[in-house]
Amino acid sequence: MAHVRSFPPIVGRSPRTLILGSAPGTASLRAQQYYAHPRNAFWGILAGLLGFDARLDYAARTRRLIDADIAVWDVLRSCKRPGSLDSKIEAASVVANDFDTFFARHPTVERVCFNGAAAEALYRRHVVHTLAPTTRPRYMRLPSTSPANASVPVAEKVSLWRVAILADTTA
């Protein structure tokens, strides 16, 4: 069974939104990039919402997120999982990232957007109870951008992600 380790967060000085996945999948681990699977809709959705070309190189795409005050990370620092399905994560192997330190270093985070139900469930199970009482971002679960989440049409994903990501910029 593969031992999966997450990447450092994509984060600038003053993120307002933190997008959380569960743990990197096989394609992401191979590429050492968030959401590297070619059929994952993450980069296409964010590029469309923020007005950049999803075909930019990885460094340029991450820069666009930082410029939009968006951070990206995974709930889990490590776990054991064969393949990429969150349902295959071995529960006893789960180690969460240090969110208390993250939020202390980035007090500008106003909302946490979960990229799917698994990320939210893992966060609520392994993280919420560890946070300082003053940490109170708004939480929003969004439909997973994973190709495994084919039951939600891409247009619906875009619509729901738009509400979450552009909530404060369209006012």
C-alpha positions, -999 to +999 in steps of 0.1 A: +000+000+000+014+034-010+024+058+017+011+092+005+026+125+017+011+159+009+028+189-006+035+222+010+006+246+007+003+270-022+000+302-002+009+339-004+011+365+023-026+372+029-049+344+016-086+350+021-097+316+008-082+282+016-091+253-007-086+219+008-084+185-009-079+152+010-045+140-001-026+140-035-036+113-060-013+092-080-009+116-109-003+145-086+024+126-067+041+116-099+041+153-111+046+168-077+018+192-084-017+198-070-045+184-092-022+170-119-046+144-133-055+156-168-092+150-163-094+168-129-115+199-134-097+220-107-074+241-129-100+245-156-126+258-132-102+281-114-087+294-146-122+302-159-133+319-127-101+340-123-095+347-160-063+329-168-053+302-193-054+267-177-026+256-200-001+280-182+028+262-166+023+251-130+043+279-115+022+305-134-011+289-124-001+288-087+010+325-090-025+333-103-041+317-072-018+335-049-025+368-066-063+361-061-056+355-023-064+318-027-044+291-009-044+254-016-035+225+007-046+191+017-062+180+049-038+151+053-001+154+058+002+116+052-018+084+049-017+050+033-038+046+002-036+023-028-044+044-059-062+077-058-096+071-043-103+087-010-125+058+000-093+036+000-075+057+026-065+035+055-081+052+085-055+041+110-027+057+089-042+092+088-020+122+100-035+156+095-016+187+085-009+214+112-038+238+107-035+255+140-001+268+129-013+275+094-042+297+106-019+314+131+005+323+103-024+333+079-050+350+100-065+366+069-082+333+059-119+340+060-132+308+044-123+272+039-136+255+007-135+217+007-129+201-027-154+174-020-171+155+008-141+134+017-119+165+024-146+180+046-152+147+065-114+143+071-111+179+083-141+176+107-128+143+120-091+151+124-087+189+125-115+210+139-110+198+175-073+208+173-079+244+163-075+274+186-109+287+197-103+320+179-100+302+145-135+307+129-134+306+091-166+300+072-167+264+058-181+255+024-182+221+008-179+222-030-184+193-054-151+175-060-133+184-091-120+148-094-129+128-125-143+102-100-171+126-093-188+123-126-223+124-112-221+162-110-219+179-144-190+203-149-213+232-155-229+227-121-194+224-105-184+257-121-216+274-109-211+262-073-174+270-073-181+305-087-203+313-057-176+302-033-145+316-050-159+349-062-182+356-033-164+387-021-150+399-054-184+405-071-199+426-044 
